[in-house]
Amino acid sequence: MKPTLRAAIPADATRVADILIEARAAFMPYAPSAHPDNDVRAWVRDLLLPAGGTVVAEVSGGVVGVMSVSQESVHSWITQMSVEPRFVGQRIGSALLAHAIGVLPRPIRLYTFQANTGARRFYERHGFMPIALTDGAANEERCPDVLYELREIAWIAG
């Protein structure tokens, strides 16, 4: 199933927040959100989407994935990436990541939790290399994380 990607719009805020909340609950029980669901919803509506750089993936007209990116003077960042749990494994994340790789200047960086082995395999399969492991002291969840970087254009698994 090939998703359609498009820029997120304000009307997507509730669905984007739902995906972020559902994916965390399903895949990261070791790292519960540092914020109540209502705060996550307000952050998505008031800060994340208005900042720009958020793309959603649609299947059959419904939003099933989300990715947010940003750029600094030296690095590009994937700051958020989640897929609705029932759509994981259906190439939604690969489509979102291919989009980021296609539009962002290198190097591209992202963080994920060390315990998130599925995400780690996914990013490594797409050419991202771990460049630093932390004890989690700098993130809100206080969970050990890993900083990944993509320096060259990666081959996207077909």
HELIX and SHEET records of a PDB file:
HELIX    1   1 PRO A   10  ASP A   12  5                                   3    
HELIX    2   2 ALA A   13  PHE A   27  1                                  15    
HELIX    3   3 ASP A   37  TRP A   43  1                                   7    
HELIX    4   4 VAL A   44  LEU A   48  3                                   5    
HELIX    5   5 PRO A   85  PHE A   87  5                                   3    
HELIX    6   6 ILE A   92  VAL A  103  1                                  12    
HELIX    7   7 THR A  117  ARG A  125  1                                   9    
SHEET    1   A 7 THR A   4  ALA A   7  0                                        
SHEET    2   A 7 THR A  54  VAL A  59 -1                                        
SHEET    3   A 7 GLY A  62  GLN A  71 -1                                        
SHEET    4   A 7 SER A  76  VAL A  83 -1                                        
SHEET    5   A 7 ILE A 108  PHE A 113  1                                        
SHEET    6   A 7 ASP A 145  LEU A 150 -1                                        
SHEET    7   A 7 MET A 129  LEU A 133 -1                                        
END                                                                             
